[in-house]
Amino acid sequence: MTYSNTELVKLLKKGDMSAFDVIYRKYSRRLYGFVFRYVKQESDTEEIVQEVFIKIWQSRDKINVYSSFESFLFTIAHNETINLLKKRATEQKYLEHVKSLQQIEETYEIADEIHYKELKQKFQGLLDELSPRQKEIFLMSREEGLSHKEIAEKLGISSNTVKNHLVATLSFLKKRLDNGLVISGLFVSLFL
């Protein structure tokens, strides 16, 4: 017997494992593709997909039967992906990966390219709202890849001052850019 999404979710809310298995088979491959597009690592992608389904099972009683289950599912996947990217950002093997997320791949859809250009334009505008010193320190950190100590030595200020400027700048940019829809390479690369 084939169930609709609404019927499957109703069964899932009651703790029906067979409904959970059907949902897993129905969505796991699509979720894998969605997550892999951002993390580019099979083991990490598998870990995120597994975590998404664990969260679905654990929060099954909170699922709204009458709203889009797919939106709920992919929102969890998006959040788990961002969390993992943040976690991995401190590891050396991911530094180059994060930088590569800034580039637009030719395979992106036209809508993604338009969104990226709009976001980049907004970002450039926000950079111009920073004080000259904040902008200078931010660009030295992000574009030149200099450490806090290297920036401090070049500018004749303390490393702590550099850090304070970067914290303030990132906070300002995040508040102004984070509208809930921003999941682009540019956004990820800015805040990790």
Secondary structure, DSSP 4 states (H G I P E B T S, - for coil): ----HHHHHHHHHTT-HHHHHHHHHHHHHHHHHHHHHHH--HHHHHHHHHHHHHHHHHTGGG--TTS-HHHHHHHHHHHHHHHHHHHHTTSHHHHHHHHHTTSPPTTS-HHHHHHHHHHHHHHHHHHHHS-HHHHHHHHHHHTS---HHHHHHHHTS-HHHHHHHHHHHHHHHHHHH-SS---SHHHHHHH-
